């Protein structure tokens, strides 16, 4: 029994580990294929020129590598893109056998390598900046014997090796080689050469070694100039949002953007100081940069849906979490970032040129640089906290105040004080729910950008629909003084218990929407310091809002009921148009609605005017509904007066 039990355990273990082993094997095959493609892209030019073989040994290696690439890709697990990869590998093999132009072959190899990496992902960068001192020690102990102390392939062990070791100090070769390419060779070794795999080393050591050997072709003087360029030119920094960008970029690709001299200098600096590309921890803008880079890569390979989803994630998961803090410090900058994010999604959705999408992403990365400086840790003074807390609460509270005051004044005019408790219960419940939201977001969960936008969007639209119906109804009651007694009698019957709960819901929705927004801003301000100023600002705003409520209620007492209904209906109409505009904008930011900008229209947030076809269209539709409703109630009013 014991042998049988052991056999069963063994079979179960093999069954459980087989998928993982197969997955590891397929990943290894893909990595080897990528590494071979990288070598073909770099070394083919040394084998063929003007359709003639200039180095038979090198050319034979290129032919062999192209066959291995095809074989390894054919052995990979099936995916939606595998057939395309095999087709392109076959085309590359034919091009090499036909001794095609090196630029054509290099382009095919690089394009196929990128596609392999997208279909069968590999780690693109270390988790943290590598220790180059450790890389230097490893190189001296393991590599210098063949590659030489200065990377010139002149070590004692290089004698008699065929093929000869790679000269890392070879400038032209180094221009075409990325740190990621070096890492792949260190990890996998190189078949048919003396280069063995160093996969036994920890991943962080292999990355340190890759960065170290990647610096031999670039001088210390260039690194000094590269630091100056890096620190003074935001456009250069935007090209390197994270370590993955540093490991994947080749100097030749960078030279195409900024010129050969600058590219050498920046490469020299980053390969000596990879930590420069690591953004400050705690800023979700780092995630936004990563998502944008992934979005651009997806767009370049023709996957527009993935590019759209990644761009949306960059906003919701990367920008939204810092919006409250950034809005408190630099509202204008926040608006520019929001507009730029919208413009990027529009460009992707309409299938714009790759250069246009790349330019928009570069602009966003530049804006993120500015935002990170604005968000840099610093002790906020009490004056700044006071201004932020005061303006935010006053702005967010005014809309809700106007609606709640209008309901209270209406119930007083209708002599229905017993229904007032439903309205008061609604806004009090909203405050309690807001406090619970703050506690949950602080201690238990995090509120995602999508959740925030959807809460604002649907809350605004629900409130807008209610206000449209209330506004039309109030307009219908703003008739002649002769009907005031009739109205008072009818209102008492009209306000049933269901209507009272309807008012409770309206008060809750409009207040909670504003409380939800204010909580996020206040949490950001509190984390920056200046607590006394923040509390003073909040209390000042509360005092002004309370005075405004008292003044409005006092004024409404002296208004004739017809005049009161007339003004209230206009207020409800205006607020419904504002809220519907804000609701559509929030759903657009959450990716639930398409965005078609209107370039000539201004953005006026206080009016809920966001210049998009969808937002303006829904606002115009709301105005049409209000106009029709007002016209119909006016007709009914005239008919009632005539009968009287």
Secondary structure, DSSP 8 states (H G I E B T S, - for coil): -HHHHHHHHHHHHHHHHHHHHHHHHHHHHHHHHHHHHHHHHHHGGGTEETTEES-HHHHHHHHHHHHHHHHHHHTS---TTHHHHHHHHHHHHHHHHTT--HHHHHHHHHHHHHHHHHHS----S-SS---HHHHHHHIIIIIHHHH-TTSSS-SGGGTT-SS----TT-HHHHHT--HHHHHHHHHH--TTSS----TTS-HHHHHHHHHHHTTTTS-HHHHHHHHHHHHH-HHHHHT-SSHHHHHH--HHHHHHHH-HHHHHHHHHHHHH-GGGG---TT-THHHHHHHHHHHHHHHHTT-HHHHHHHHHHIIIIIIHHHHHHHHHH-HHHHHHHHHHHHHHHHHHHTT--HHHHHHHHHHHHHHHHHHHHHTS-----HHHHHHHHHHHHHHHHHHHHHHHHHHHHHHHHTT-GGGHHHHHHHHHHHHHHHHHHHHHHHHT----HHHHHHHHHHHHHHHHHHHHHHHHHHHHT---GGGHHHHHHHHHHH--HHHHHHHHHHHHHHHHHHHHHHHHHHHHHHHTS-HHHHHHHHHHHHHHHHHHHHHHHHHHHTS-HHHHHHHHHHHHHHHHHHHHHHHHHHHHHTTSS---B-TTS--BGGGTB--BHHHHHHHHHHHHHHHHHHHHHHHHHHHHHHH-
